[in-house]
């Protein structure tokens, strides 16, 4: 009985210590680090606000839906594997890829369908459709597209919004980030930020 009480007391002490460390001190430490300059925006979701209203996150890609598909004023993100339609939009509450191999017939057929849809939407030859326009990212919520896919969409966006093509192309360049550390990754265009800039330019 004495041994049992001794072991129970030791277990209780360990429980209390670990509760304080992992349940109080560690969360407080993480919260304190997240308040440091340069980290707080990421910790809060990098929410973009316009006129005091949240319009999205610069780190979560949600494909915009045009009220009239025949007059689509938006730049579009990569497709999402979790969307019901071939080109989206995806569900921002669900993140994940399709886990299908490159030779999976369903995936190959889906990519062919996406190529046809993008080519028709942009009025270009299917051979000009870049890979990131028709393939989903691992998360399915990639906020960025490559400069080639952005350039492909410029003529349509300029035509529908009435903003000159040169101005749209300049906005694409303004919202293109280079490779990390100068050599890691590829240049990327943030779709939400670009769409907001085009919207502002179109009045």
GUNU-430004 format. One record per atom (N, C-alpha, C): x, y negated, z; atom name; residue number from 1. Coordinates in steps of 0.001 Angstrom, whole numbers, always signed. Layout:
// residues N
[[X Y Z] 'CA' NUM] ...
END
This chain:
// residues 203
[[+836 +1213 +0] 'N' 1] [[+0 +0 +0] 'CA' 1] [[+868 -1259 +0] 'C' 1] [[+1940 -1210 +809] 'N' 2] [[+2838 -2353 +894] 'CA' 2] [[+3519 -2599 -450] 'C' 2] [[+3914 -1483 -1096] 'N' 3] [[+4563 -1585 -2402] 'CA' 3] [[+3602 -2158 -3439] 'C' 3] [[+2338 -1748 -3386] 'N' 4] [[+1316 -2234 -4313] 'CA' 4] [[+1097 -3727 -4157] 'C' 4] [[+1045 -4182 -2893] 'N' 5] [[+870 -5607 -2634] 'CA' 5] [[+2074 -6400 -3141] 'C' 5] [[+3264 -5827 -2963] 'N' 6] [[+4478 -6490 -3407] 'CA' 6] [[+4500 -6634 -4928] 'C' 6] [[+4124 -5536 -5623] 'N' 7] [[+4094 -5576 -7086] 'CA' 7] [[+3011 -6528 -7604] 'C' 7] [[+1867 -6540 -6944] 'N' 8] [[+775 -7433 -7340] 'CA' 8] [[+1182 -8890 -7172] 'C' 8] [[+1879 -9207 -6077] 'N' 9] [[+2333 -10571 -5833] 'CA' 9] [[+3356 -10996 -6883] 'C' 9] [[+4260 -10056 -7250] 'N' 10] [[+5253 -10366 -8284] 'CA' 10] [[+4568 -10606 -9629] 'C' 10] [[+3585 -9758 -9951] 'N' 11] [[+2840 -9926 -11197] 'CA' 11] [[+2081 -11239 -11234] 'C' 11] [[+1506 -11627 -10111] 'N' 12] [[+763 -12882 -10038] 'CA' 12] [[+1683 -14079 -10227] 'C' 12] [[+2900 -13992 -9630] 'N' 13] [[+3861 -15080 -9807] 'CA' 13] [[+4268 -15221 -11280] 'C' 13] [[+4522 -14086 -11931] 'N' 14] [[+4877 -14112 -13351] 'CA' 14] [[+3736 -14710 -14173] 'C' 14] [[+2515 -14301 -13850] 'N' 15] [[+1350 -14823 -14554] 'CA' 15] [[+1234 -16333 -14405] 'C' 15] [[+1435 -16817 -13208] 'N' 16] [[+1324 -18254 -12956] 'CA' 16] [[+2427 -19021 -13692] 'C' 16] [[+3662 -18489 -13629] 'N' 17] [[+4778 -19156 -14300] 'CA' 17] [[+4548 -19206 -15807] 'C' 17] [[+4157 -18085 -16403] 'N' 18] [[+3928 -18036 -17845] 'CA' 18] [[+2731 -18899 -18250] 'C' 18] [[+1721 -18956 -17390] 'N' 19] [[+562 -19808 -17683] 'CA' 19] [[+976 -21271 -17740] 'C' 19] [[+1804 -21683 -16773] 'N' 20] [[+2275 -23066 -16761] 'CA' 20] [[+3165 -23353 -17970] 'C' 20] [[+4083 -22400 -18282] 'N' 21] [[+5014 -22604 -19398] 'CA' 21] [[+4304 -22601 -20750] 'C' 21] [[+3533 -21550 -21000] 'N' 22] [[+2943 -21389 -22340] 'CA' 22] [[+1568 -22025 -22487] 'C' 22] [[+902 -22251 -21378] 'N' 23] [[-438 -22822 -21460] 'CA' 23] [[-502 -24315 -21209] 'C' 23] [[+557 -24863 -20589] 'N' 24] [[+549 -26299 -20268] 'CA' 24] [[+1781 -27004 -20839] 'C' 24] [[+2977 -26575 -20437] 'N' 25] [[+4186 -27287 -20838] 'CA' 25] [[+4457 -27177 -22341] 'C' 25] [[+4327 -25969 -22903] 'N' 26] [[+4601 -25811 -24339] 'CA' 26] [[+3618 -26617 -25194] 'C' 26] [[+2302 -26524 -24977] 'N' 27] [[+1388 -27371 -25770] 'CA' 27] [[+1662 -28866 -25602] 'C' 27] [[+1991 -29288 -24381] 'N' 28] [[+2308 -30697 -24171] 'CA' 28] [[+3572 -31091 -24929] 'C' 28] [[+4571 -30186 -24950] 'N' 29] [[+5797 -30464 -25691] 'CA' 29] [[+5546 -30585 -27187] 'C' 29] [[+4739 -29676 -27727] 'N' 30] [[+4395 -29737 -29157] 'CA' 30] [[+3652 -31027 -29463] 'C' 30] [[+2702 -31381 -28594] 'N' 31] [[+1939 -32618 -28797] 'CA' 31] [[+2878 -33827 -28755] 'C' 31] [[+3818 -33839 -27804] 'N' 32] [[+4740 -34975 -27680] 'CA' 32] [[+5614 -35102 -28930] 'C' 32] [[+6103 -33980 -29448] 'N' 33] [[+6918 -34019 -30665] 'CA' 33] [[+6097 -34541 -31839] 'C' 33] [[+4823 -34132 -31900] 'N' 34] [[+3964 -34559 -33021] 'CA' 34] [[+3675 -36050 -33005] 'C' 34] [[+3940 -36713 -31886] 'N' 35] [[+3714 -38160 -31793] 'CA' 35] [[+4925 -38951 -32282] 'C' 35] [[+6048 -38271 -32559] 'N' 36] [[+7249 -38978 -32990] 'CA' 36] [[+7011 -39657 -34340] 'C' 36] [[+7621 -40832 -34555] 'N' 37] [[+7482 -41517 -35843] 'CA' 37] [[+7919 -40607 -36989] 'C' 37] [[+7118 -40570 -38032] 'N' 38] [[+7419 -39728 -39187] 'CA' 38] [[+6764 -38367 -39129] 'C' 38] [[+6299 -37961 -37941] 'N' 39] [[+5648 -36657 -37805] 'CA' 39] [[+4160 -36761 -37512] 'C' 39] [[+3727 -37909 -37009] 'N' 40] [[+2341 -38033 -36562] 'CA' 40] [[+1339 -37885 -37703] 'C' 40] [[+1678 -38390 -38898] 'N' 41] [[+738 -38279 -40020] 'CA' 41] [[+511 -36822 -40395] 'C' 41] [[+1604 -36044 -40450] 'N' 42] [[+1457 -34619 -40753] 'CA' 42] [[+661 -33899 -39674] 'C' 42] [[+911 -34251 -38419] 'N' 43] [[+215 -33600 -37311] 'CA' 43] [[-1281 -33881 -37346] 'C' 43] [[-1653 -35028 -37867] 'N' 44] [[-3072 -35403 -37927] 'CA' 44] [[-3721 -35027 -39255] 'C' 44] [[-2988 -34292 -40100] 'N' 45] [[-3574 -33820 -41348] 'CA' 45] [[-3317 -34705 -42550] 'C' 45] [[-2526 -35759 -42386] 'N' 46] [[-2207 -36675 -43497] 'CA' 46] [[-3471 -37135 -44220] 'C' 46] [[-4442 -37556 -43449] 'N' 47] [[-5730 -37989 -44009] 'CA' 47] [[-5564 -39345 -44691] 'C' 47] [[-6113 -39450 -45894] 'N' 48] [[-6089 -40711 -46640] 'CA' 48] [[-7430 -41400 -46445] 'C' 48] [[-7368 -42679 -46081] 'N' 49] [[-8598 -43433 -45862] 'CA' 49] [[-8696 -44584 -46846] 'C' 49] [[-9898 -44827 -47312] 'N' 50] [[-10192 -45957 -48194] 'CA' 50] [[-11354 -46722 -47576] 'C' 50] [[-11123 -48000 -47297] 'N' 51] [[-12144 -48836 -46650] 'CA' 51] [[-12645 -48215 -45351] 'C' 51] [[-11716 -47633 -44591] 'N' 52] [[-12072 -47061 -43300] 'CA' 52] [[-12760 -45716 -43369] 'C' 52] [[-12848 -45134 -44569] 'N' 53] [[-13534 -43850 -44730] 'CA' 53] [[-12532 -42801 -45218] 'C' 53] [[-12533 -41640 -44568] 'N' 54] [[-11632 -40557 -44969] 'CA' 54] [[-12080 -39999 -46315] 'C' 54] [[-11130 -39927 -47265] 'N' 55] [[-11469 -39422 -48602] 'CA' 55] [[-10739 -38113 -48908] 'C' 55] [[-9908 -37642 -48009] 'N' 56] [[-9202 -36387 -48225] 'CA' 56] [[-7843 -36398 -47556] 'C' 56] [[-7107 -35327 -47779] 'N' 57] [[-5754 -35194 -47232] 'CA' 57] [[-4759 -35110 -48375] 'C' 57] [[-3594 -35731 -48191] 'N' 58] [[-2584 -35668 -49250] 'CA' 58] [[-1928 -34296 -49318] 'C' 58] [[-2249 -33404 -48370] 'N' 59] [[-1649 -32069 -48369] 'CA' 59] [[-2645 -30953 -48698] 'C' 59] [[-3901 -31304 -48944] 'N' 60] [[-4906 -30287 -49285] 'CA' 60] [[-5560 -30680 -50605] 'C' 60] [[-5353 -29862 -51610] 'N' 61] [[-5905 -30154 -52927] 'CA' 61] [[-7337 -29679 -53068] 'C' 61] [[-8235 -30604 -53316] 'N' 62] [[-9644 -30275 -53581] 'CA' 62] [[-9987 -30831 -54957] 'C' 62] [[-10331 -29959 -55875] 'N' 63] [[-10578 -30385 -57246] 'CA' 63] [[-11845 -31240 -57324] 'C' 63] [[-11756 -32459 -57879] 'N' 64] [[-12943 -33316 -57971] 'CA' 64] [[-13914 -32793 -59024] 'C' 64] [[-15188 -33011 -58781] 'N' 65] [[-16232 -32571 -59713] 'CA' 65] [[-16867 -33801 -60336] 'C' 65] [[-16848 -33872 -61658] 'N' 66] [[-17427 -35012 -62368] 'CA' 66] [[-18945 -34906 -62378] 'C' 66] [[-19616 -36041 -62165] 'N' 67] [[-21076 -36051 -62228] 'CA' 67] [[-21552 -35641 -63618] 'C' 67] [[-20826 -36089 -64636] 'N' 68] [[-21130 -35735 -66020] 'CA' 68] [[-19889 -35086 -66624] 'C' 68] [[-19887 -33759 -66789] 'N' 69] [[-18698 -33077 -67325] 'CA' 69] [[-18255 -33611 -68688] 'C' 69] [[-19184 -34200 -69429] 'N' 70] [[-18827 -34741 -70742] 'CA' 70] [[-18063 -36063 -70613] 'C' 70] [[-18155 -36704 -69446] 'N' 71] [[-17425 -37952 -69181] 'CA' 71] [[-16710 -37811 -67848] 'C' 71] [[-15673 -36999 -67874] 'N' 72] [[-14937 -36637 -66662] 'CA' 72] [[-13785 -37621 -66448] 'C' 72] [[-13854 -38451 -65387] 'N' 73] [[-12820 -39482 -65186] 'CA' 73] [[-11657 -39042 -64297] 'C' 73] [[-11647 -37776 -63871] 'N' 74] [[-10704 -37360 -62840] 'CA' 74] [[-9537 -36554 -63387] 'C' 74] [[-8397 -36715 -62718] 'N' 75] [[-7306 -35756 -62876] 'CA' 75] [[-7675 -34542 -62031] 'C' 75] [[-7310 -33372 -62516] 'N' 76] [[-7702 -32150 -61821] 'CA' 76] [[-6500 -31415 -61250] 'C' 76] [[-6757 -30702 -60154] 'N' 77] [[-5734 -29901 -59491] 'CA' 77] [[-5593 -28550 -60186] 'C' 77] [[-4697 -27748 -59659] 'N' 78] [[-4596 -26368 -60122] 'CA' 78] [[-5858 -25616 -59718] 'C' 78] [[-6218 -24571 -60449] 'N' 79] [[-7399 -23796 -60051] 'CA' 79] [[-7146 -23054 -58747] 'C' 79] [[-8229 -22642 -58119] 'N' 80] [[-8133 -21904 -56859] 'CA' 80] [[-8638 -20483 -57064] 'C' 80] [[-7912 -19528 -56511] 'N' 81] [[-8319 -18126 -56636] 'CA' 81] [[-9628 -17864 -55909] 'C' 81] [[-9952 -18721 -54944] 'N' 82] [[-11163 -18506 -54156] 'CA' 82] [[-12398 -19186 -54700] 'C' 82] [[-12302 -19849 -55854] 'N' 83] [[-13460 -20561 -56381] 'CA' 83] [[-14374 -19623 -57161] 'C' 83] [[-15645 -19973 -57210] 'N' 84] [[-16614 -19154 -57931] 'CA' 84] [[-16452 -19313 -59441] 'C' 84] [[-16090 -20522 -59879] 'N' 85] [[-15903 -20788 -61303] 'CA' 85] [[-14423 -20687 -61661] 'C' 85] [[-14115 -20440 -62932] 'N' 86] [[-12708 -20269 -63334] 'CA' 86] [[-11804 -21440 -62962] 'C' 86] [[-12312 -22678 -63107] 'N' 87] [[-11480 -23849 -62816] 'CA' 87] [[-11791 -24501 -61471] 'C' 87] [[-12709 -23961 -60734] 'N' 88] [[-12992 -24526 -59410] 'CA' 88] [[-14311 -25257 -59368] 'C' 88] [[-14520 -26035 -58330] 'N' 89] [[-13558 -26352 -57261] 'CA' 89] [[-13417 -25216 -56252] 'C' 89] [[-12293 -25214 -55541] 'N' 90] [[-12081 -24226 -54497] 'CA' 90] [[-12730 -24666 -53195] 'C' 90] [[-12751 -23766 -52248] 'N' 91] [[-13310 -24049 -50930] 'CA' 91] [[-12167 -24456 -50008] 'C' 91] [[-12117 -25726 -49572] 'N' 92] [[-10987 -26169 -48738] 'CA' 92] [[-10936 -25505 -47371] 'C' 92] [[-12010 -24830 -46974] 'N' 93] [[-11989 -24145 -45676] 'CA' 93] [[-11377 -22751 -45788] 'C' 93] [[-11096 -22320 -47021] 'N' 94] [[-10530 -20992 -47249] 'CA' 94] [[-9246 -21130 -48056] 'C' 94] [[-8169 -20598 -47530] 'N' 95] [[-6883 -20700 -48206] 'CA' 95] [[-6339 -19308 -48502] 'C' 95] [[-5830 -19122 -49712] 'N' 96] [[-5232 -17834 -50047] 'CA' 96] [[-5171 -17626 -51545] 'C' 96] [[-4298 -16734 -51965] 'N' 97] [[-4171 -16387 -53370] 'CA' 97] [[-5010 -15166 -53702] 'C' 97] [[-4923 -14734 -54946] 'N' 98] [[-5707 -13576 -55379] 'CA' 98] [[-5008 -12255 -55066] 'C' 98] [[-3686 -12309 -54864] 'N' 99] [[-2870 -11120 -54639] 'CA' 99] [[-2909 -10150 -55816] 'C' 99] [[-3220 -10647 -56996] 'N' 100] [[-3249 -9806 -58193] 'CA' 100] [[-1902 -9901 -58912] 'C' 100] [[-1431 -8761 -59399] 'N' 101] [[-159 -8729 -60114] 'CA' 101] [[-285 -9423 -61457] 'C' 101] [[+854 -9808 -62026] 'N' 102] [[+853 -10536 -63290] 'CA' 102] [[+257 -9731 -64434] 'C' 102] [[+271 -8394 -64317] 'N' 103] [[-288 -7563 -65383] 'CA' 103] [[-1707 -7083 -65083] 'C' 103] [[-2315 -7625 -64014] 'N' 104] [[-3695 -7275 -63686] 'CA' 104] [[-4624 -7784 -64784] 'C' 104] [[-5450 -6904 -65342] 'N' 105] [[-6291 -7290 -66481] 'CA' 105] [[-7299 -8372 -66116] 'C' 105] [[-7830 -8328 -64890] 'N' 106] [[-8781 -9367 -64468] 'CA' 106] [[-8102 -10733 -64421] 'C' 106] [[-6862 -10752 -63898] 'N' 107] [[-6123 -12008 -63811] 'CA' 107] [[-5770 -12518 -65207] 'C' 107] [[-5321 -11627 -66078] 'N' 108] [[-4966 -12018 -67442] 'CA' 108] [[-6173 -12597 -68170] 'C' 108] [[-7344 -11941 -68016] 'N' 109] [[-8570 -12439 -68652] 'CA' 109] [[-8972 -13796 -68086] 'C' 109] [[-8817 -13966 -66766] 'N' 110] [[-9158 -15242 -66124] 'CA' 110] [[-8255 -16359 -66637] 'C' 110] [[-6967 -16078 -66777] 'N' 111] [[-6031 -17086 -67272] 'CA' 111] [[-6374 -17475 -68705] 'C' 111] [[-6724 -16499 -69529] 'N' 112] [[-7118 -16800 -70910] 'CA' 112] [[-8367 -17670 -70945] 'C' 112] [[-9307 -17366 -70059] 'N' 113] [[-10531 -18178 -69987] 'CA' 113] [[-10213 -19598 -69542] 'C' 113] [[-9320 -19730 -68564] 'N' 114] [[-8940 -21062 -68083] 'CA' 114] [[-8223 -21852 -69175] 'C' 114] [[-7348 -21195 -69928] 'N' 115] [[-6649 -21879 -71021] 'CA' 115] [[-7654 -22455 -72008] 'C' 115] [[-8653 -21658 -72357] 'N' 116] [[-9671 -22113 -73306] 'CA' 116] [[-10466 -23293 -72741] 'C' 116] [[-10833 -23214 -71461] 'N' 117] [[-11624 -24282 -70836] 'CA' 117] [[-10831 -25586 -70734] 'C' 117] [[-9567 -25498 -70322] 'N' 118] [[-8735 -26691 -70192] 'CA' 118] [[-8468 -27305 -71561] 'C' 118] [[-8180 -26467 -72557] 'N' 119] [[-7912 -26963 -73912] 'CA' 119] [[-9130 -27702 -74472] 'C' 119] [[-10313 -27175 -74218] 'N' 120] [[-11536 -27839 -74705] 'CA' 120] [[-11799 -29134 -73941] 'C' 120] [[-11573 -29111 -72625] 'N' 121] [[-11802 -30315 -71822] 'CA' 121] [[-10873 -31448 -72238] 'C' 121] [[-9615 -31106 -72531] 'N' 122] [[-8629 -32125 -72873] 'CA' 122] [[-8523 -32376 -74373] 'C' 122] [[-9187 -31548 -75186] 'N' 123] [[-9151 -31734 -76633] 'CA' 123] [[-7778 -31469 -77218] 'C' 123] [[-7105 -30406 -76750] 'N' 124] [[-5760 -30083 -77230] 'CA' 124] [[-5704 -28634 -77681] 'C' 124] [[-4620 -28291 -78356] 'N' 125] [[-4380 -26915 -78745] 'CA' 125] [[-4100 -26082 -77489] 'C' 125] [[-4654 -24873 -77392] 'N' 126] [[-4407 -24034 -76202] 'CA' 126] [[-2928 -23820 -75903] 'C' 126] [[-2087 -23847 -76919] 'N' 127] [[-654 -23643 -76704] 'CA' 127] [[-27 -24769 -75886] 'C' 127] [[-695 -25920 -75813] 'N' 128] [[-154 -27065 -75080] 'CA' 128] [[-546 -27072 -73608] 'C' 128] [[-1379 -26129 -73186] 'N' 129] [[-1830 -26095 -71796] 'CA' 129] [[-715 -25522 -70919] 'C' 129] [[-221 -26282 -69924] 'N' 130] [[+879 -25790 -69079] 'CA' 130] [[+411 -24722 -68097] 'C' 130] [[+1362 -23975 -67591] 'N' 131] [[+1053 -22836 -66724] 'CA' 131] [[+308 -23236 -65457] 'C' 131] [[+683 -24378 -64848] 'N' 132] [[+39 -24728 -63578] 'CA' 132] [[-1406 -25183 -63753] 'C' 132] [[-1845 -25394 -64994] 'N' 133] [[-3237 -25749 -65242] 'CA' 133] [[-4146 -24532 -65159] 'C' 133] [[-3561 -23347 -65266] 'N' 134] [[-4381 -22132 -65358] 'CA' 134] [[-4023 -21070 -64323] 'C' 134] [[-3022 -21338 -63490] 'N' 135] [[-2646 -20383 -62446] 'CA' 135] [[-2825 -21017 -61075] 'C' 135] [[-3358 -20235 -60152] 'N' 136] [[-3575 -20727 -58795] 'CA' 136] [[-2291 -20621 -57986] 'C' 136] [[-2130 -21517 -57032] 'N' 137] [[-978 -21445 -56133] 'CA' 137] [[-1250 -20400 -55061] 'C' 137] [[-250 -20105 -54244] 'N' 138] [[-418 -19107 -53186] 'CA' 138] [[-1490 -19531 -52183] 'C' 138] [[-1573 -20826 -51910] 'N' 139] [[-2571 -21305 -50945] 'CA' 139] [[-3934 -21487 -51584] 'C' 139] [[-3952 -21745 -52895] 'N' 140] [[-5216 -22045 -53559] 'CA' 140] [[-5668 -23471 -53338] 'C' 140] [[-4876 -24229 -52577] 'N' 141] [[-5244 -25610 -52243] 'CA' 141] [[-4077 -26553 -52506] 'C' 141] [[-3326 -26292 -53563] 'N' 142] [[-2154 -27104 -53885] 'CA' 142] [[-2591 -28533 -54218] 'C' 142] [[-2062 -29541 -53513] 'N' 143] [[-2462 -30923 -53780] 'CA' 143] [[-1772 -31530 -54991] 'C' 143] [[-747 -30850 -55502] 'N' 144] [[+78 -31415 -56571] 'CA' 144] [[-48 -30623 -57871] 'C' 144] [[+220 -31305 -58960] 'N' 145] [[+360 -30674 -60265] 'CA' 145] [[+1675 -31144 -60869] 'C' 145] [[+2134 -30458 -61896] 'N' 146] [[+3357 -30865 -62566] 'CA' 146] [[+3101 -32053 -63479] 'C' 146] [[+4142 -32825 -63800] 'N' 147] [[+3991 -33969 -64703] 'CA' 147] [[+3402 -33597 -66062] 'C' 147] [[+3701 -32399 -66562] 'N' 148] [[+3176 -31989 -67875] 'CA' 148] [[+1659 -31861 -67845] 'C' 148] [[+1116 -31307 -66755] 'N' 149] [[-342 -31172 -66645] 'CA' 149] [[-987 -32542 -66461] 'C' 149] [[-321 -33422 -65729] 'N' 150] [[-845 -34785 -65573] 'CA' 150] [[-857 -35496 -66924] 'C' 150] [[+236 -35386 -67683] 'N' 151] [[+311 -36032 -68999] 'CA' 151] [[-783 -35518 -69931] 'C' 151] [[-1085 -34235 -69832] 'N' 152] [[-2129 -33644 -70681] 'CA' 152] [[-3487 -34292 -70433] 'C' 152] [[-3727 -34729 -69190] 'N' 153] [[-5031 -35273 -68819] 'CA' 153] [[-5146 -36776 -69039] 'C' 153] [[-4007 -37435 -69287] 'N' 154] [[-4007 -38894 -69415] 'CA' 154] [[-4974 -39416 -70479] 'C' 154] [[-4964 -38907 -71726] 'N' 155] [[-5851 -39467 -72751] 'CA' 155] [[-7336 -39411 -72366] 'C' 155] [[-7769 -38284 -71785] 'N' 156] [[-9174 -38167 -71370] 'CA' 156] [[-9506 -39162 -70267] 'C' 156] [[-8657 -39251 -69251] 'N' 157] [[-8909 -40166 -68130] 'CA' 157] [[-8932 -41612 -68627] 'C' 157] [[-8019 -41961 -69509] 'N' 158] [[-7984 -43325 -70054] 'CA' 158] [[-9242 -43615 -70864] 'C' 158] [[-9659 -42671 -71679] 'N' 159] [[-10845 -42861 -72519] 'CA' 159] [[-12108 -43066 -71671] 'C' 159] [[-12262 -42249 -70622] 'N' 160] [[-13485 -42304 -69807] 'CA' 160] [[-13492 -43506 -68877] 'C' 160] [[-12349 -43826 -68283] 'N' 161] [[-12300 -44931 -67316] 'CA' 161] [[-12152 -46293 -67975] 'C' 161] [[-11656 -46311 -69208] 'N' 162] [[-11427 -47589 -69877] 'CA' 162] [[-10104 -48234 -69510] 'C' 162] [[-9308 -47568 -68674] 'N' 163] [[-7987 -48081 -68327] 'CA' 163] [[-7016 -47697 -69448] 'C' 163] [[-6190 -48645 -69936] 'N' 164] [[-5267 -48329 -71034] 'CA' 164] [[-4367 -47140 -70714] 'C' 164] [[-4084 -46343 -71733] 'N' 165] [[-3246 -45156 -71558] 'CA' 165] [[-1896 -45491 -70948] 'C' 165] [[-1299 -46594 -71386] 'N' 166] [[+11 -46966 -70849] 'CA' 166] [[-56 -47197 -69348] 'C' 166] [[-1157 -47815 -68907] 'N' 167] [[-1332 -48066 -67473] 'CA' 167] [[-1526 -46757 -66714] 'C' 167] [[-2296 -45829 -67281] 'N' 168] [[-2506 -44534 -66640] 'CA' 168] [[-1177 -43789 -66536] 'C' 168] [[-391 -43829 -67610] 'N' 169] [[+901 -43135 -67588] 'CA' 169] [[+1835 -43751 -66545] 'C' 169] [[+1761 -45061 -66405] 'N' 170] [[+2584 -45726 -65384] 'CA' 170] [[+2155 -45285 -63980] 'C' 170] [[+853 -45098 -63777] 'N' 171] [[+360 -44631 -62481] 'CA' 171] [[+812 -43201 -62213] 'C' 171] [[+847 -42379 -63257] 'N' 172] [[+1344 -41008 -63097] 'CA' 172] [[+2797 -41031 -62627] 'C' 172] [[+3596 -41883 -63245] 'N' 173] [[+5008 -41992 -62865] 'CA' 173] [[+5134 -42477 -61418] 'C' 173] [[+4304 -43457 -61044] 'N' 174] [[+4349 -44004 -59679] 'CA' 174] [[+4031 -42939 -58633] 'C' 174] [[+3186 -41982 -58994] 'N' 175] [[+2738 -40977 -58028] 'CA' 175] [[+3408 -39621 -58249] 'C' 175] [[+4553 -39656 -58937] 'N' 176] [[+5339 -38440 -59140] 'CA' 176] [[+6510 -38438 -58172] 'C' 176] [[+6614 -37389 -57385] 'N' 177] [[+7740 -37248 -56457] 'CA' 177] [[+8778 -36339 -57087] 'C' 177] [[+10048 -36626 -56815] 'N' 178] [[+11138 -35833 -57387] 'CA' 178] [[+11389 -34556 -56605] 'C' 178] [[+12438 -33862 -56983] 'N' 179] [[+12827 -32637 -56287] 'CA' 179] [[+13316 -32971 -54876] 'C' 179] [[+12982 -32122 -53925] 'N' 180] [[+13474 -32295 -52561] 'CA' 180] [[+14996 -32164 -52555] 'C' 180] [[+15654 -33088 -51880] 'N' 181] [[+17121 -33130 -51790] 'CA' 181] [[+17781 -33233 -53162] 'C' 181] [[+16984 -33586 -54171] 'N' 182] [[+17534 -33770 -55501] 'CA' 182] [[+17635 -32518 -56349] 'C' 182] [[+17426 -31328 -55739] 'N' 183] [[+17566 -30101 -56531] 'CA' 183] [[+16592 -28986 -56137] 'C' 183] [[+15843 -29150 -55065] 'N' 184] [[+14922 -28102 -54610] 'CA' 184] [[+13529 -28360 -55163] 'C' 184] [[+12918 -27331 -55760] 'N' 185] [[+11562 -27459 -56268] 'CA' 185] [[+11502 -28199 -57588] 'C' 185] [[+10304 -28633 -57931] 'N' 186] [[+10050 -29326 -59186] 'CA' 186] [[+9353 -30659 -58916] 'C' 186] [[+9470 -31630 -59829] 'N' 187] [[+8705 -32881 -59671] 'CA' 187] [[+7218 -32572 -59574] 'C' 187] [[+6500 -33351 -58785] 'N' 188] [[+5080 -33087 -58551] 'CA' 188] [[+4292 -34381 -58506] 'C' 188] [[+3038 -34297 -58932] 'N' 189] [[+2127 -35444 -58934] 'CA' 189] [[+1004 -35142 -57958] 'C' 189] [[+810 -36013 -56956] 'N' 190] [[-277 -35818 -55998] 'CA' 190] [[-1591 -36254 -56641] 'C' 190] [[-2504 -35311 -56812] 'N' 191] [[-3734 -35557 -57575] 'CA' 191] [[-4665 -36539 -56862] 'C' 191] [[-4848 -36388 -55570] 'N' 192] [[-5761 -37286 -54852] 'CA' 192] [[-5262 -38721 -54906] 'C' 192] [[-3987 -38933 -54617] 'N' 193] [[-3437 -40284 -54634] 'CA' 193] [[-3509 -40889 -56035] 'C' 193] [[-3252 -40076 -57057] 'N' 194] [[-3337 -40555 -58432] 'CA' 194] [[-4757 -40936 -58798] 'C' 194] [[-5726 -40107 -58434] 'N' 195] [[-7128 -40419 -58729] 'CA' 195] [[-7580 -41706 -58045] 'C' 195] [[-7136 -41910 -56813] 'N' 196] [[-7489 -43144 -56102] 'CA' 196] [[-6881 -44351 -56788] 'C' 196] [[-5648 -44213 -57277] 'N' 197] [[-4991 -45322 -57974] 'CA' 197] [[-5706 -45635 -59281] 'C' 197] [[-6126 -44597 -60004] 'N' 198] [[-6873 -44814 -61252] 'CA' 198] [[-8213 -45461 -60970] 'C' 198] [[-8869 -45011 -59918] 'N' 199] [[-10161 -45587 -59534] 'CA' 199] [[-10015 -47063 -59213] 'C' 199] [[-8949 -47402 -58504] 'N' 200] [[-8713 -48812 -58174] 'CA' 200] [[-8411 -49609 -59429] 'C' 200] [[-7664 -49044 -60368] 'N' 201] [[-7322 -49751 -61595] 'CA' 201] [[-8540 -49956 -62506] 'C' 201] [[-9493 -49040 -62399] 'N' 202] [[-10683 -49142 -63249] 'CA' 202] [[-11753 -50045 -62639] 'C' 202] [[-11516 -50447 -61393] 'N' 203] [[-12462 -51350 -60741] 'CA' 203] [[-13710 -50652 -60258] 'C' 203] 
END
